[in-house]
């Protein structure tokens, strides 16, 4: 019998240290009011000294495992979406596998920056539907504080550290298309916009990680248009209207982008999950972090339809329609 990928649990982790807008006022020429009005962010979390992306990923994974009542031995796949891996190699996913003491199974990283979690989710969905795994941990984890130029007030106020995770489980599917779990995913990229958001370092370029460089105006314009297109593609593919979706779960980058996208899609803000005020832009971690909050609070009910969407450097973007 064909399989579909069902989301059985979510989990998240934020480092203990919270860096507020008031704290940033002391180090760069900015203000709490300026940051909040332009981004919607009040604070971001910063990893402790020596705390790695894999450490945060492991904690988010354990959170999801505990909620599901599972052990690491129940997992046969781990995919980590990250743009800030611990090492050039091996992948952060195999470090997480070792840290969890998970059994031999597939483990690898996905790099699509802020859209990374959507890409990882789509990849995991394909592996489950083709029978290559039964339960996959999909994790978005970032230590962006390590690639931020803390003297650049246009970027240092936006980004933070953290990790989020979901557990996907194979379920028997009746019919040709799933009606539950991951219903469809839609992935895109356009390298002609590679200079809109990037780091000025890399292994092949100069052996350095570099710092985040962003053309904010260009990213804003493309984010609203392209994420709206990705959402509409998901709706069209599944013969749905925006009103059929219970929750829009956007990449948590900027409240103005979120509000503009929601307005373009005619989705009221009361049906949009917004958490960026508490953690800022955590790149690949932002969607699983945003999803975990309403899942744990009970705001998202079993059986409701959620539409996830994100855009990141590349430019890469995409959407995923999930019945939770």
PAPA-325399 format. One record per residue (C-alpha): residue in one letter; chain; x, z, y. Coordinates in pm, whole numbers. Example, Ala and Ser with C-alpha at 12.3 -4.5 7.8 and 13.67 -1.06 7.14 Angstrom:
BEGIN
NODE  res  chain      px      pz      py
NODE    A      A    1230     780    -450
NODE    S      A    1367     714    -106
END
This chain:
BEGIN
NODE  res  chain      px      pz      py
NODE    X      A       0       0       0
NODE    X      A     136     -83     348
NODE    X      A     251     207     566
NODE    X      A     219     308     928
NODE    X      A     420     563    1128
NODE    X      A     225     875    1226
NODE    X      A     351    1121    1490
NODE    X      A     331    1458    1316
NODE    X      A     523    1670    1566
NODE    X      A     702    1682    1900
NODE    X      A     977    1906    2034
NODE    X      A    1191    1950    2342
NODE    X      A    1481    2137    2494
NODE    X      A    1599    2194    2850
NODE    X      A    1928    2368    2936
NODE    X      A    1900    2717    3079
NODE    X      A    2048    2632    3419
NODE    X      A    1793    2495    3667
NODE    X      A    1939    2327    3975
NODE    X      A    1677    2333    4250
NODE    X      A    1647    2115    4557
NODE    X      A    1738    2423    4762
NODE    X      A    2061    2450    4561
NODE    X      A    2145    2088    4640
NODE    X      A    2094    2150    5011
NODE    X      A    2414    2355    4996
NODE    X      A    2629    2076    4855
NODE    X      A    2498    1744    4995
NODE    X      A    2323    1626    5311
NODE    X      A    1965    1655    5187
NODE    X      A    1664    1886    5190
NODE    X      A    1398    2010    4952
NODE    X      A    1132    1828    5155
NODE    X      A    1327    1498    5158
NODE    X      A    1384    1504    4783
NODE    X      A    1031    1609    4688
NODE    X      A     855    1360    4917
NODE    X      A    1060    1068    4787
NODE    X      A    1081    1160    4419
NODE    X      A     838    1439    4331
NODE    X      A    1126    1642    4185
NODE    X      A    1164    2015    4251
NODE    X      A    1444    2092    4007
NODE    X      A    1653    1948    3727
NODE    X      A    1829    2121    3437
NODE    X      A    2206    2104    3393
NODE    X      A    2387    2150    3062
NODE    X      A    2611    2453    3032
NODE    X      A    2986    2410    3018
NODE    X      A    3071    2277    2673
NODE    X      A    2706    2193    2593
NODE    X      A    2692    1839    2454
NODE    X      A    2422    1577    2416
NODE    X      A    2420    1646    2042
NODE    X      A    2366    2019    2102
NODE    X      A    2056    1948    2308
NODE    X      A    1934    1689    2056
NODE    X      A    1969    1939    1772
NODE    X      A    1767    2200    1961
NODE    X      A    1489    1953    2038
NODE    X      A    1491    1841    1674
NODE    X      A    1463    2200    1550
NODE    X      A    1173    2254    1788
NODE    X      A     989    1956    1637
NODE    X      A    1076    2060    1281
NODE    X      A     952    2414    1338
NODE    X      A     624    2288    1482
NODE    X      A     573    2060    1181
NODE    X      A     670    2329     931
NODE    X      A     947    2107     795
NODE    X      A    1311    2159     704
NODE    X      A    1598    1920     781
NODE    X      A    1598    1836     408
NODE    X      A    1257    1669     462
NODE    X      A    1410    1412     700
NODE    X      A    1562    1086     573
NODE    X      A    1635     920     907
NODE    X      A    1763    1013    1253
NODE    X      A    1768     784    1556
NODE    X      A    1905     912    1886
NODE    X      A    1837     728    2210
NODE    X      A    2111     815    2457
NODE    X      A    2333     666    2723
NODE    X      A    2558     976    2726
NODE    X      A    2687    1012    2368
NODE    X      A    2930    1289    2279
NODE    X      A    3191    1036    2165
NODE    X      A    3248     662    2172
NODE    X      A    3209     697    1795
NODE    X      A    3078     825    1564
NODE    X      A    2721     810    1688
NODE    X      A    2548    1115    1827
NODE    X      A    2289    1071    1550
NODE    X      A    2540    1143    1273
NODE    X      A    2663    1448    1465
NODE    X      A    2302    1566    1481
NODE    X      A    2261    1492    1111
NODE    X      A    2562    1709    1031
NODE    X      A    2449    1983    1271
NODE    X      A    2105    2000    1111
NODE    X      A    2254    1976     761
NODE    X      A    2011    1692     696
NODE    X      A    2056    1493     374
NODE    X      A    2217    1151     342
NODE    X      A    2000     893     513
NODE    X      A    2005     647     799
NODE    X      A    2146     773    1130
NODE    X      A    2240     574    1440
NODE    X      A    2213     562    1820
NODE    X      A    2011     329    2041
NODE    X      A    2127     245    2394
NODE    X      A    1864     109    2630
NODE    X      A    1910     373    2903
NODE    X      A    1574     504    3032
NODE    X      A    1382     272    2798
NODE    X      A    1589     395    2505
NODE    X      A    1322     618    2355
NODE    X      A    1070     332    2344
NODE    X      A    1333     113    2176
NODE    X      A    1417     391    1927
NODE    X      A    1050     455    1853
NODE    X      A     992      85    1788
NODE    X      A    1296      71    1558
NODE    X      A    1181     377    1362
NODE    X      A     833     231    1334
NODE    X      A     975     -85    1179
NODE    X      A    1187     111     930
NODE    X      A     888     315     817
NODE    X      A     655      17     791
NODE    X      A     908    -168     575
NODE    X      A     951     133     345
NODE    X      A    1312     216     437
NODE    X      A    1235     574     537
NODE    X      A     956     829     496
NODE    X      A    1025    1070     783
NODE    X      A    1238     986    1085
NODE    X      A    1346    1211    1369
NODE    X      A    1342    1007    1689
NODE    X      A    1530    1187    1965
NODE    X      A    1594    1110    2329
NODE    X      A    1885    1318    2461
NODE    X      A    2095    1292    2775
NODE    X      A    2372    1476    2956
NODE    X      A    2346    1276    3277
NODE    X      A    2522    1548    3476
NODE    X      A    2845    1412    3326
NODE    X      A    2801    1068    3487
NODE    X      A    2656    1171    3824
NODE    X      A    2854    1141    4144
NODE    X      A    2763    1477    4293
NODE    X      A    2859    1354    4643
NODE    X      A    2609    1067    4633
NODE    X      A    2284    1210    4764
NODE    X      A    2088     900    4663
NODE    X      A    2147     961    4291
NODE    X      A    2257    1322    4236
NODE    X      A    1913    1453    4339
NODE    X      A    1731    1245    4077
NODE    X      A    1889    1306    3738
NODE    X      A    1908    1594    3492
NODE    X      A    1988    1691    3134
NODE    X      A    1762    1756    2837
NODE    X      A    1629    1633    2505
NODE    X      A    1297    1556    2341
NODE    X      A    1206    1463    1985
NODE    X      A     923    1334    1771
NODE    X      A     891    1324    1394
NODE    X      A     739    1010    1244
NODE    X      A     595    1020     893
NODE    X      A     491     731     671
NODE    X      A     119     721     594
NODE    X      A     -86     475     390
NODE    X      A    -248     208     605
NODE    X      A    -587      57     539
NODE    X      A    -620    -296     669
NODE    X      A    -367    -524     833
NODE    X      A    -310    -320    1152
NODE    X      A    -274      55    1195
NODE    X      A    -559     238    1367
NODE    X      A    -359     562    1394
NODE    X      A       1     657    1468
NODE    X      A     213     387    1630
NODE    X      A     -28     100    1678
NODE    X      A     212    -137    1854
NODE    X      A     534    -147    2055
NODE    X      A     650    -405    2309
NODE    X      A    1015    -439    2414
NODE    X      A    1178    -646    2689
NODE    X      A    1506    -694    2874
NODE    X      A    1637    -909    3158
NODE    X      A    2013    -898    3205
NODE    X      A    1994   -1081    3536
NODE    X      A    1912    -739    3686
NODE    X      A    2215    -569    3530
NODE    X      A    2354    -473    3871
NODE    X      A    2038    -293    3985
NODE    X      A    2125      20    3785
NODE    X      A    2454      73    3606
NODE    X      A    2766     286    3571
NODE    X      A    3093     178    3731
NODE    X      A    3291     261    3419
NODE    X      A    3301     186    3048
NODE    X      A    3520     184    2738
NODE    X      A    3599    -187    2763
NODE    X      A    3615    -197    3142
NODE    X      A    3844      90    3236
NODE    X      A    3826     353    2964
NODE    X      A    3612     577    3186
NODE    X      A    3248     681    3167
NODE    X      A    3198     605    3537
NODE    X      A    2916     722    3763
NODE    X      A    2558     607    3808
NODE    X      A    2514     336    4074
NODE    X      A    2163     235    4173
NODE    X      A    1990     -12    4403
NODE    X      A    1686     209    4456
NODE    X      A    1471     -50    4634
NODE    X      A    1522    -310    4361
NODE    X      A    1464     -63    4080
NODE    X      A    1142      61    4242
NODE    X      A    1004    -290    4285
NODE    X      A    1089    -402    3934
NODE    X      A     977     -76    3774
NODE    X      A     624     -97    3910
NODE    X      A     582    -464    3819
NODE    X      A     753    -465    3481
NODE    X      A     611    -139    3346
NODE    X      A     263    -252    3449
NODE    X      A     321    -579    3263
NODE    X      A     438    -392    2952
NODE    X      A     126    -174    2958
NODE    X      A     -98    -478    3002
NODE    X      A      77    -653    2712
NODE    X      A      -3    -355    2487
NODE    X      A    -364    -353    2601
NODE    X      A    -406    -730    2557
NODE    X      A    -242    -726    2213
NODE    X      A    -487    -461    2095
NODE    X      A    -795    -595    2278
NODE    X      A    -824    -281    2488
NODE    X      A    -893    -194    2849
NODE    X      A    -708      68    3052
NODE    X      A   -1020     284    3036
NODE    X      A    -985     297    2656
NODE    X      A    -655     485    2687
NODE    X      A    -681     864    2711
NODE    X      A    -330     926    2847
NODE    X      A     -61     727    3022
NODE    X      A     281     881    2951
NODE    X      A     530     713    3186
NODE    X      A     904     744    3217
NODE    X      A     957    1039    3449
NODE    X      A    1177     879    3715
NODE    X      A     997     900    4045
NODE    X      A     646    1012    4140
NODE    X      A     605     713    4371
NODE    X      A     677     473    4084
NODE    X      A     437     664    3859
NODE    X      A     159     666    4119
NODE    X      A     211     299    4210
NODE    X      A     205     195    3844
NODE    X      A    -108     399    3775
NODE    X      A    -279     249    4080
NODE    X      A    -188    -105    3974
NODE    X      A    -329     -35    3626
NODE    X      A    -635     143    3774
NODE    X      A    -561     456    3573
NODE    X      A    -660     779    3754
NODE    X      A    -377    1027    3799
NODE    X      A    -568    1294    3606
NODE    X      A    -502    1082    3296
NODE    X      A    -130    1043    3371
NODE    X      A     122    1292    3229
NODE    X      A     362    1407    3503
NODE    X      A     643    1655    3431
NODE    X      A     934    1524    3640
NODE    X      A     894    1799    3900
NODE    X      A    1046    2040    3647
NODE    X      A    1330    1830    3501
NODE    X      A    1390    1518    3709
NODE    X      A    1489    1188    3552
NODE    X      A    1636    1260    3209
NODE    X      A    1660     892    3112
NODE    X      A    1595     845    2738
NODE    X      A    1480    1207    2710
NODE    X      A    1209    1183    2974
NODE    X      A     922    1038    2767
NODE    X      A     958    1274    2468
NODE    X      A     995    1566    2711
NODE    X      A     680    1453    2894
NODE    X      A     492    1403    2567
NODE    X      A     582    1744    2427
NODE    X      A     433    1940    2720
NODE    X      A      68    1827    2679
NODE    X      A     100    1816    2300
NODE    X      A     205    2181    2286
NODE    X      A     -48    2296    2544
NODE    X      A    -333    2121    2366
NODE    X      A    -407    1897    2666
NODE    X      A    -361    1595    2439
NODE    X      A    -611    1626    2153
NODE    X      A    -565    1490    1799
NODE    X      A    -696    1137    1776
NODE    X      A    -649    1055    2143
NODE    X      A    -482     732    2251
NODE    X      A    -158     753    2450
NODE    X      A      28     466    2613
NODE    X      A     400     523    2671
NODE    X      A     598     308    2913
NODE    X      A     950     304    3056
NODE    X      A    1208     100    3243
NODE    X      A    1583     152    3249
NODE    X      A    1914      -7    3335
NODE    X      A    1971    -352    3196
NODE    X      A    1700    -398    3301
NODE    X      A    1528    -288    2981
NODE    X      A    1163    -189    2957
NODE    X      A     879    -151    2715
NODE    X      A     561      22    2603
NODE    X      A     421     190    2292
NODE    X      A      58     252    2205
NODE    X      A       6     559    1987
NODE    X      A    -299     736    1848
NODE    X      A    -183    1094    1815
END
